[in-house]
């Protein structure tokens, strides 16, 4: 595994680049960007100078300015969540699923699995009648 190279030297320059990216996308209502240019993870990574999604992901997990990258990714996700409230949200749903979102809630299952159950029948009370004639009213 190659070592993470740090692309950015200071917080302010990275933050300025991130803000510039979002100003140029449909995430910003005052943007002069075409409305068909939504913010995307790949678009953000390319704009910031990364050569691959793997480099972007690795920098996000171990880079010295990783919190800024995580927040920028979260802004992209927020854009797609917002698109769920528009007509025909299937594209946004697909994008969110590819970003790890799931339709089903995750529930924790018990760590121990039951492999067998022992049932012991305990007889109590009167014996059941074998037929109708044995029943006394």
Steps between C-alpha positions, in 0.01 A plus 500: 500500500643835405543772755249784505640815349368820644363725228425803712725698727246706689137494601410834340614408147309170508190667640518767228521232228207308645287815517596590142392153383159532663457854366541358149237229544125489530543476880518879505175674392697815408739298284536574132551127442266316275228340710592156363838512675435358847781461750650153490772315687700443181456864396618616842801265494602615151455866589722457805772338288467133589577247227275222624214425734734276699740790563206720601360234736842432651562871560155531654578219744862590588578847369589777739204704373262202476216670696464759222480228235243308708287812533521564124390141431213552742394810305481289183289243686275779632445618143382154396280466808337828406436363150287225658228763554476581129299311237678191362761453776632167367836645393554647845398170660752314284775749586429475873502120487837507325624724783409233754147600595251219548121487487477259791591594851781299648414309812753332718460128521598301803855378486404153618299279270273234642589168343248283683218528749412231750131467578389303804129418530368491852168327550275653761133480576257234383577282202326606179202292393564242233154549345164676555357218712766547767401863557274557801299819523 
